[in-house]
Amino acid sequence: MNMKQQAGVWLVLGFLVLAVGLVYALSVSTPGPGASSTATAPSGASTSGPTIASGAEAPNSSLSPDLSKVDAYQFLDPVTVGKTAPNFSAKTADGKAIRLSDFKGKKNVVLAFYQGSFCTVCGAQLTNFQKHLSDFKAQDTEIVAISADDAMHAMKSVGEHGLTFKVVPDAKKEIIRQYGVANVSRKSIAWPSLFVVDKQGKVQLSYASQEGHRLHSSEILPVLSKLTGKPAPKLGYDD
């Protein structure tokens, strides 16, 4: 075999080696039928994005509905007539301790839940109560006004309307929820609502309005009169 023939043989062998190497490389890098194209992670490593801790729910808008758009009135569940009024301990706007149970056996109580110092209609109701405070006292009755305000805003209501009865800030909405009058579509501030609690601690009037009506002194004093047997003044809605 001459030199030219030897060179041809080596050239052919070189092509064969190159072809075999190329075929082998392709067989390693290309997955076969049914095989996963995702590389296996080292032991202990994550192959996905952030995971959710055990027991947690995946983010889902249906789990946290926009409560501003629900029919919040369906969640209204005020304490009903004949039930024992839930006791509570709190502080008035001026920092004095108050417990509902302190009035038991001594006074009837009007619990008036209002929305807050921002509410002008609520302010008109509170002003009306103040105007007829002597009539309520004549019926052995204390008025306690409750809202989701903090102490500063509760004091604002006291000052703006010249209130001398008890005003209780319930910023955590604990009393509001106890009485079942939290408006879930408005961050659980109270629905316009009112309860009359007799000296035995029983609810004698339970009222909550979806339409925003607030009870007037003329609508409450007759209820108290039936409890005490004492005559109540005949008031018009404009009084």
C-alpha positions in Angstrom: 0.0 0.0 0.0 1.5 3.3 -1.1 1.4 6.5 0.8 -1.6 7.9 -1.0 -3.7 4.8 -0.2 -2.7 4.9 3.4 -3.8 8.6 3.7 -7.2 7.7 2.2 -7.7 4.9 4.8 -6.9 7.3 7.7 -9.2 9.9 6.3 -12.1 7.3 6.2 -11.3 6.1 9.7 -11.4 9.7 10.9 -14.8 10.3 9.5 -16.1 7.1 11.0 -14.8 8.1 14.5 -16.4 11.6 14.1 -19.7 10.1 13.1 -19.8 7.6 16.0 -19.0 10.4 18.5 -21.8 12.6 17.0 -24.4 9.8 17.3 -23.4 9.1 20.9 -23.7 12.8 21.8 -27.1 13.1 20.3 -28.4 9.9 22.1 -27.3 11.3 25.5 -28.8 14.8 25.1 -32.1 13.9 23.6 -34.7 12.2 25.9 -36.3 9.1 24.7 -40.1 8.5 24.4 -42.0 9.3 27.6 -38.9 10.7 29.3 -39.0 14.1 31.1 -37.0 16.9 29.7 -36.5 18.5 33.1 -33.1 17.7 34.7 -33.1 16.0 38.1 -32.2 18.4 40.9 -29.5 17.5 43.4 -30.9 15.8 46.6 -32.5 18.4 48.8 -32.8 21.1 46.1 -36.1 22.5 44.9 -37.0 22.3 41.2 -40.0 24.7 41.5 -40.9 28.2 42.6 -41.8 29.3 46.2 -43.8 26.6 48.0 -46.7 27.1 50.5 -46.2 26.0 54.0 -48.1 22.9 55.1 -51.7 23.8 56.0 -51.7 27.1 54.2 -54.1 27.9 51.4 -52.9 28.9 47.9 -53.7 32.6 47.1 -57.3 32.6 45.7 -59.5 35.7 45.3 -62.6 33.6 46.1 -61.2 32.9 49.6 -61.0 36.7 50.4 -64.1 38.2 48.8 -64.5 42.0 48.5 -66.8 42.4 51.4 -67.7 45.9 50.3 -69.7 44.2 47.5 -71.6 41.6 49.5 -75.1 41.9 50.9 -73.8 42.7 54.4 -77.3 42.7 55.9 -77.4 38.9 55.7 -74.7 38.9 58.4 -76.6 41.1 60.8 -77.5 39.0 63.9 -78.6 41.4 66.7 -79.3 40.1 70.2 -83.0 39.4 70.3 -85.7 40.5 72.7 -85.9 38.3 75.8 -82.2 37.4 75.7 -79.7 38.4 78.4 -77.7 41.4 77.1 -74.0 40.4 76.7 -72.0 42.0 79.5 -69.0 44.0 78.6 -66.2 46.0 80.3 -64.8 49.1 78.6 -63.7 52.6 79.1 -65.7 55.7 78.2 -64.2 58.4 75.9 -63.0 60.3 79.0 -61.3 57.2 80.4 -63.7 56.0 83.0 -64.4 52.3 83.5 -67.8 51.0 82.6 -69.5 47.6 82.9 -73.0 46.8 81.7 -73.5 44.6 84.8 -72.9 47.7 87.0 -76.5 48.8 86.1 -78.2 45.6 86.9 -80.9 46.1 89.6 -80.4 49.9 89.4 -81.0 51.3 85.9 -82.5 50.5 82.6 -80.0 51.0 79.8 -80.3 52.3 76.3 -77.4 51.0 74.2 -77.2 53.1 71.1 -74.7 51.9 68.4 -73.7 54.6 66.0 -71.3 54.6 63.1 -68.8 57.2 64.2 -67.9 60.8 64.6 -67.9 61.2 60.8 -71.6 60.4 60.6 -73.8 63.5 60.7 -77.1 61.6 60.9 -75.7 59.7 63.9 -74.7 63.1 65.5 -78.3 64.3 65.1 -79.5 61.2 67.0 -77.1 61.7 69.8 -78.1 65.4 70.0 -81.7 64.3 70.2 -80.9 62.0 73.1 -79.0 64.8 74.9 -82.0 67.1 74.4 -84.3 64.6 76.2 -81.8 63.3 78.7 -83.9 64.4 81.6 -86.9 62.4 80.2 -84.7 59.3 80.1 -83.5 59.8 83.6 -87.1 60.1 84.7 -87.5 56.5 83.4 -84.6 55.3 85.5 -82.5 54.9 82.4 -78.9 55.5 81.4 -77.8 56.1 77.8 -74.6 54.5 76.6 -73.5 55.3 73.0 -71.1 53.0 71.4 -69.1 53.2 68.1 -66.0 51.9 66.4 -64.2 55.2 67.0 -61.0 55.5 69.0 -61.0 57.6 72.2 -60.0 60.8 70.3 -62.9 60.6 67.8 -65.3 59.6 70.5 -64.4 62.7 72.4 -64.9 64.7 69.2 -68.6 63.5 69.2 -68.9 64.4 72.9 -67.6 67.9 72.3 -69.4 68.6 69.0 -72.8 67.6 70.4 -72.4 68.6 74.0 -73.0 65.0 75.3 -73.1 64.3 79.0 -74.2 60.7 78.8 -71.7 57.9 78.5 -69.9 57.5 75.1 -67.8 54.3 74.6 -65.2 53.9 71.9 -65.0 50.4 70.6 -62.1 50.6 68.2 -61.6 46.8 68.2 -65.3 46.3 67.5 -65.6 43.8 70.4 -68.9 45.1 71.8 -70.3 45.7 68.3 -69.7 42.0 67.4 -71.0 40.8 70.8 -74.3 42.4 69.9 -74.3 41.1 66.3 -74.5 44.5 64.6 -71.1 44.6 62.8 -71.5 45.8 59.2 -68.9 43.5 57.4 -69.1 45.7 54.2 -67.8 48.7 56.1 -64.9 47.2 58.2 -67.4 46.1 60.9 -68.5 49.5 62.1 -71.9 49.2 63.7 -75.2 49.2 61.7 -77.5 51.9 63.1 -78.9 49.9 65.9 -80.3 50.2 69.5 -81.1 48.0 72.4 -83.1 48.7 75.6 -81.9 46.6 78.5 -84.0 46.4 81.6 -82.9 46.3 85.2 -82.7 42.5 85.1 -80.3 42.6 82.2 -82.8 41.4 79.6 -83.2 42.9 76.2 -86.6 44.6 75.8 -86.1 46.3 72.5 -83.8 45.1 69.7 -83.5 47.3 66.6 -81.2 47.5 63.6 -81.8 49.3 60.3 -80.6 48.4 56.9 -82.0 51.6 55.5 -80.1 53.8 58.0 -83.1 54.8 60.2 -82.1 55.9 63.7 -84.6 55.6 66.5 -85.8 58.9 68.0 -86.4 59.6 71.6 -90.1 59.6 70.8 -89.8 55.9 69.8 -87.8 54.8 72.8 -89.4 56.6 75.8 -92.8 54.8 75.4 -90.9 51.4 75.6 -89.2 52.5 78.8 -92.5 53.8 80.2 -94.0 50.3 79.9 -91.1 49.0 81.9 -91.3 51.6 84.7 -95.0 52.4 84.7 -94.0 56.1 84.7 -95.6 58.3 82.1 -93.5 59.5 79.2 -93.8 62.8 77.4 -95.7 62.8 74.1 -93.0 63.8 71.6 -93.2 64.4 67.9 -90.4 63.4 65.6 -89.4 67.1 65.3 -89.1 67.5 69.1 
